[in-house]
Amino acid sequence: SWDGGRICFTLIGSSSHYLGVWSGGKANVYTLPSSTVISPHFMPNGTIAVGMNMRQNTDIYTLDGSYKNVASTLVADSSIDVSPSFDQSGNLMAYVSDKLGNPNIFIKDMASGSTRRASKSGYNTNPCMSPDGKFVTYSKQAGGGHRIFVYELATDTEKQISYGPGS
């Protein structure tokens, strides 16, 4: 969480995924209205955004304060949408979507609803938005492994910052 007091994670059971929230001691486990719970992430306001399969495909939702019910839908379309990450204001969200074929990184302006593609090609995962909303880092398959790239929102450019061998 943005205040450093909690961690959210996916707990994979024998027949379903669950949401785990740890704040010291034993983690609390929550059953959500989906058997698929992918990449939960705390938003700056303390709520959790998470990928869940509610309608034949995985979309990104926010949960209510009980962590048991959907409060709102952040991204919903016919593709797989997962791995939300936010700037400190909560105005920008980076996420992964396969709506163009391979998984790509997209940035959504939460106020206007507009979305733009950040990654330029390839297979991309694990976005992390900088707190100031100026950059997104992500993993891309390139050069025989996974490499780290940085996308700069102001210039609409991506730059590779890690190199092989290995991933």
N, C-alpha and C positions, 0 to 999 in steps of 0.2 A: 504494500500500500504506500501511497505517497508520504504518509506520516512515519513510515518505517515500522509500524506496529503489527502488521499482518502480512501473511503470504497466502495467496490462493493457488491451487494446483488441481490437476486432474488425478483422481484416484481410479485406477482401472480394476474393476471387480471381475468376477468370473462370467457375468452376463451383461454387465452394464458399466458405464462410466459414472462417476460421482464427482461432486465438487468438494474439495477440501479447503478449509480455511484454518490457518494456524496463527495463533496470537500468543504463543508461549504455552508450555505444557502440552496437553494432548490436542490434536487437531479435531475440529468439528467437521463432520461429513454430512453433506446434504444430497438428497435425491432430487433431481431436477425433472422437468416434464419431457425428457429426452434421454434415450439410452446412450447418446453420443454427447460428450462434454469435452470440447477441445479448446486448449489455450486460454484459460480464464486470465483476465488481467484487470487489476484495479484501475478505475478511472480516478482522476484528481479529486472528484467530489465524494469518493469513498464507495461508490457502487461498483459492481463487477460487470464487465463486458465479457461475453463468452460465445464461442461457436457451438451451436447445437443443431441437430437434425430434427426439425419440427415439421417440415413439409417436403419430404422426399429428397432434400439436399441440405447441406449445412450452411446456415446463415449466422449473423452476429446479432446478439441480443444483449440487453441489460437486464439485470435481476433486481427485484425489489429488496428492501432492507432485510427481509427474512432469509434471503439467498435461496428461496424455494420456488419463486414464481417469476415469470417474464414480466418486466415493467415496460419495456419498449423494444422496438426493432431498429437496429442501426443500419444493417445491410441485409437485404433480402432480394434474391433474384434466382435465376435457374442454374447458377454456378455454385461451386463450393467457395465459401468465404470464411476465413479463419484468422487467428493470430492478431487481434486488435492491439494497438499500442497508441498512446496518446501523448500530446504535448501537455505541459503543466497547466495550461488554461482549460484544457478539455475541448478546445475549438478544432483541433486537427486530430484525425485518426489515421494511422497507417495500418494496412491489413493486407492479407494475401487473398487473391481470387484467381480462379482458373477460367474466368469468363473469356479470355482470349486464347485458350488452349492450355499452354503451360502455366504453372503458378507464377503470377506476377505480383509486384507490390503496387498498391494503389494508396492514394492519399484522399481522404474525404474531409471537406470543410463541413463541420457539423452544423453550422448556422445556415448556410446556403444549400447544403445537400450536394454541391458539385463534387465531382470525383475526377482525379487525374492519375494517369499511370506514372509511376516513378521508375521502375526497372525498365530497361530498354530492350531486353531480349533474354532468352534462356529460362532456366528453372530457378525460381527465387523463393526464399522462405525466411522466416524469423525476423520480421521487421522490428526495429526499435526506434521510436521517434525521440529526438532530443527534447529535453524539457522546454527549450526556447522555440521549438517548432521550426527550426531552420534546416535540420538535417534528419535523414532516416538512414540507419545502417541496416543491412540485410545480408543474408548468405545467398550466393549464386553459384551454380555449377559452372565452373570455367577452368580451363587449363588442367584437366585431369583430376579435379577435386572440387571441394567447396571453398570459395573465396569470399572475403568480406568486401562489400561495396558500400560507398556512402553516396547518397543522393542529396543534392543541395536544391531546396525548393526554389530559391530566388533565381537560380540560373538554369533550372531544369536539366541538370547534368549529373551523371553518375561517374564515380571514380573508384577503381579497384584499389584497396589499401592493404590486402594481404596476398601473399604469393606462396607457391608450393616449395618443396614437395609436400605431399599429404594435404589434408584438409584443415 
